[in-house]
Amino acid sequence: MKIISLVPSITEALFDFGLTDQEVIGRTKFCIHPKKLVKNVEVIGGTKNLNISKIKSLKPDLIIANKEENDKVQVEELMNDFKVWVTDIETLEYNKNFLNQLGTLLNKENIAESFNQKITSVFNLKKASESKKVAYLIWKNPYMTVGSDTFIHEIIESLGFENLFKDQNRYPEISIDQMKEAEIIFLSTEPFPFQQKHIEEFQKELPHQKIILVDGEAFSWYGTHLAKCSDYFQTLISENL
């Protein structure tokens, strides 16, 4: 089966399931894991601006997309010519089901079960009895955070933190004043590339909050990626709860 993946975390999952670069024949420019294998796969644009003609020329048996990460109009156009699986993953339970479905599709149910067991163990980490309120920033100018109907929210709360903006939906814009209600500010490394220098900028505005740079992939990449985040999450919890 020749597959094109339109989502970075799904590309990683396909290779984690044992597929080769002869089976994964197309990926976006943001698909960076695993580095040694993706470099041999044809790039078909970005997640939001696909090169439709290149995708058509590759003649895939299946295209795997995501409701949130890909453009609806482009995905629907591809559906006219190809089989397209549109994933929609907002919770860990959805992620478990996705891996099970992928395992069935690829006749690799044992691999799916193994990854699901690993991910379950990741979230059985020791947590504090009292959650700390977190503001998780994904963008700057304007400042944007995550609401309760996002995968990132699910990860924040599953680790024992409390999402300060859990009463909001999707990715609302917020102000510095609103962030003052948080105990900890998480600056994500993606999609906006927050860096160490931004911690210093925020600390001037928010002197009483703890400002931390966090791995955006660990919080937002569903699929198999979570199975690799145990040590990272354990350190994050032990240092901040």
N, C-alpha and C positions, 0 to 999 in steps of 0.2 A: 504494500500500500504506500502510495506517494502522498505525503501530507505537507501542507503549507500551514505554518502557525503564524497568527497575527498578533500574538501576545508573548512578551518576554518570558513570563513565568511558565507558560504552557510549553514553550520551546524547551526550556530547561527540563520540564517534566518528561517530555517525549524522549529526550536523551537519557534521563534517569531511568526510564523504563527499558532502556537497552536498544533504542532505535539508532540507526546509523545515518550519516549524512547522505546516504543514497535513498533513504526513506523520508527523512525530513528535507524537502527539496526547496523550501522557501521560508524566509523569516524576516522580521522587521529589523531596522538598523539599531533598535534598542534591545534586541535579543543578544545578550552578551555572555550567557552561561549555557553550557560549558565552553570556555574560550577556545579550546583546541578543536572542538567539533563545529561550532557555529561559524568559524572562519571559512569553512568550506561550503557553506550554504548560501544560495543566492539571496540577495537582499531585495525585498519587494516594496521598499518605501518605509514610511513610519506607521505607527499604529493608527493615526488619524488621517494620514494622506497616503493611501496605498497606490501603488503603480498597477492599476487594473490590467493594462495590456501585458505587462510582464507576467502577472499571475496567470493570465489566460494562456500565454505562450508555454508556461511550465506544465500545463494540463494535469493538475493534481487530482487524485482520487477523493481527497477530503481537504477542506479548509476548516481550521478551528479558530473561531473568533470569540470575542467577549462583548457582552451587552454594553458595558461601561467604557471599555478601553478603545473600541473601534467605532468608526462612523457608520451610523445606521444606513444611510443612503448607499454607501459603498458596499456594505455587507449585503444589502438587498440586491444590488446589481450583480454581485457574484453568485447569489442564489439562483439567478436565471440560467446559469451555465454549469454550476458545480454543486456538489453536496457540501453544505456548510453547517457546522455544529456551532451554535452560538451559546457559549457558556454564560452563566450568571451566578457569581460566587460572592455572597455577602457574609456568610458565616462559616464557622469550622465544620458544621454539619454539611453544609453545601459542598465544602471542599472535600470532605470524606466521600460524598456521593460522586463528585466529579472524578476522583481517583478510581473509585470502583467502576464507574462507567468507562473510563479510559482503559482500565485493566481488562474489562470485558471486550472492548473494541479490538485491543491488540493481542488478545489471548494471553494476557500476563496478569491474571487475577492474583497470583501469589505475590507479585511485586507490589500491586496496589495495597494488599493487606499488610505487607511489611511496612510500607511508608505510613499507612494510617496508624499502625501501632506505634511507630516512632513519634508521630505528631501528637498522638494522645499522651504519650509519656512526657513530651515537651511541656504540655500544659498541666501536668501533675506536679509541677515544681512547688516548692514551699513558698507560701505567700504570707504577707503580714496580715494580722487580724483586722487592721484598720487601713482602708484604702487612702491613698493620697490623690488629690485632685490634679489632673494633668490637662494642659492645653497642648495639643499636638498640632504643630504648624507644618503645612505643606507648601505654603507660598508666601511670598513677600511682595508688597506693593501691588495689590492690597494683601494684607495678612489674611490667610485662609486656613481654616481648621477642618475637622471631620465631625459629622453628625452621627447619630446612632444607627443609621441604615447603611453603614459602610463596613467593609472588611477590616479596615484599620481600627475602627471602634471595637470590633469584636476582639481583636488581638489585645488592644489596650486593656479592656475589661477582663479578658481571660488571664492576663498576667497579674491581676489583682489591683490595678490602678483604677481610678474613676475618671472617665472622660468628662471634663467640665462642661462640654457642649453636647452632652447626650440628649438634651431636650430639643436639639435642632436636627435638620436633615441634610444629607449630602455634604456639600463643602461650603459652608457659610463664611462670609467675610466677617472679621472681628477686629476690634480695636485694642490698643495697648491697655486701655482702662479695663476692658473685659478680662484681659489676661491676668490682671492683678488678683483675681479671685482664685487663681490656680496656685498650688504649692510648687509644682514643677512645670517647666516649659520644655517640651520635646521639640527640637528643631530637626526635622527630617532631612536626610541627604538627598531625597527625591520626592516629588518631581522638581521642586526648586532645590538647587544644590547648596543648601546651607552648609557653612564651614565654621571653623573655629573663630574666625574674625567676627561672625555674626553673634556669637555668644557674648563677646565683649560689648557689642552694640546694644543688645537686649538688656544686659546687666545694668547699663546706665539708666535705662528706662524702668527696669524692674529690679531694683536692688534687693528686694526681699524674697524674690523667687529663685529657685534653683534652675539654672539653664543648662540643658544637656543636649549634645548632638547625638542623634540616634540613627541607626542604620535603616533607611527607608525600605530597603529590600526585605528586611526581617519583618517589618510591619505590614507591607502591602503585597508581597509576592505570595500568591496562593499556589496550590499544586504541591510539589514535593519540597519546595524550598524550606518550608517550615521545619522539616525533619532535620535540617542542618543548623538550626538556630538555638539548640538547647543551651550550650555554654554561654552564648551571647545573652540570652534572656535571663539565665540564672545570675550572671554578673550584674545585669541591669537591675534585677529585683533586689539582690543582696545589698547593692549600693544605694538604693533609693526607697526602699520600703521598711 
